[in-house]
Amino acid sequence: MSLSPEQRREYRAIAHNLKPVIIVGDKGLSEGLQEELERALNDHELIKIKVANQDREARQEAIAALCESSGAELVQTIGKIAVILRRAKKPNPKLSNLLRHKH
C-alpha cells in the first residue's frame, strides 16, 4: 500500500497539528514501546513519533523498524519527527485522526 502524492499531502496536513504520541528514547524499540505503538496506531491511525537519537541514520533505521514491525506506512520525516499511518479495520471516530479531520 503505497501512498499517492495527494494522500501524502493530505496526511501531512492532518499531522501538522498533532503532537508526537510515541517517543523513542535511548532504549530503542523495547517491547513496551511496541505495545504503545500498536495501541496508538489502533486508536489514531495517523500518528507522530519522535526519535530522540542524535544520529540521523540511527533515527531512520528506528523509524523503518517501527514501520516494519507495526505494518505502518511512513508518510513523512522531518528531523526527529516521523509521521506514520496504519489504517484501522474499524476506526474509532472519536480517536482516529483521519476521521476527526475529514471536512
C-alpha positions in Angstrom: 0.0 0.0 0.0 2.0 3.0 -1.2 0.6 6.5 -0.8 0.0 8.9 -3.7 1.4 12.4 -3.5 -2.1 13.7 -2.9 -2.6 11.3 0.0 0.8 12.2 1.5 -0.1 15.9 1.3 -3.4 15.3 2.9 -1.9 13.2 5.7 0.9 15.7 6.3 -1.7 18.5 6.6 -3.7 16.5 9.2 -0.5 15.6 11.1 0.7 19.1 11.2 -1.1 19.9 14.4 -0.6 16.6 16.1 1.8 16.1 19.0 4.1 13.1 19.0 2.4 10.2 20.9 5.4 7.9 20.8 8.9 8.9 21.9 11.7 6.5 21.0 14.4 7.1 23.6 17.8 5.5 24.3 16.3 2.1 24.9 15.2 1.9 21.3 12.4 -0.4 20.3 11.5 -2.0 23.6 8.5 -4.3 24.0 6.7 -1.7 25.9 7.2 0.8 23.1 5.9 -1.6 20.5 2.8 -2.2 22.6 2.3 1.6 22.9 2.8 2.0 19.2 0.2 -0.7 18.5 -2.3 1.0 20.7 -1.6 4.4 19.3 -2.0 3.2 15.7 -5.2 1.2 16.5 -6.7 4.3 18.2 -5.4 7.1 15.9 -4.3 5.6 12.6 -2.2 8.6 11.8 0.4 9.4 14.4 3.7 11.3 15.0 6.7 9.6 16.5 9.7 11.4 17.9 13.0 9.6 17.8 15.4 11.1 20.3 18.6 9.7 18.8 21.1 12.3 17.7 22.4 10.1 14.8 20.4 10.7 11.6 21.0 7.2 10.2 20.0 5.5 13.6 16.8 7.6 13.6 16.0 6.4 10.1 16.7 2.8 11.0 14.5 3.1 14.1 11.6 4.6 12.1 12.0 1.9 9.4 12.0 -0.8 12.1 8.9 0.6 13.7 7.0 0.8 10.4 8.0 -2.8 9.5 7.1 -4.2 12.9 3.7 -2.5 13.0 2.8 -2.7 9.3 2.6 1.1 9.2 3.4 3.3 6.3 5.9 6.2 6.6 4.2 9.4 5.5 7.0 11.9 6.3 10.1 12.5 8.4 11.3 16.0 9.5 14.3 16.0 11.7 13.5 13.8 14.7 9.8 13.6 13.9 8.1 10.9 11.8 4.5 10.7 10.7 3.3 7.2 10.2 -0.1 5.7 9.1 -1.8 2.4 9.5 -5.5 2.3 8.7 -7.7 0.5 11.2 -10.2 -2.1 10.1 -12.8 -0.5 12.4 -11.6 3.1 13.1 -12.9 4.8 16.2 -14.5 8.1 15.1 -13.6 9.7 18.4 -10.0 8.8 18.3 -9.0 8.4 14.6 -7.0 11.4 13.4 -8.1 10.6 9.9 -11.9 10.6 10.7 -11.8 13.5 13.0 -10.2 15.8 10.4 -12.4 15.0 7.4 -14.1 18.1 6.2 
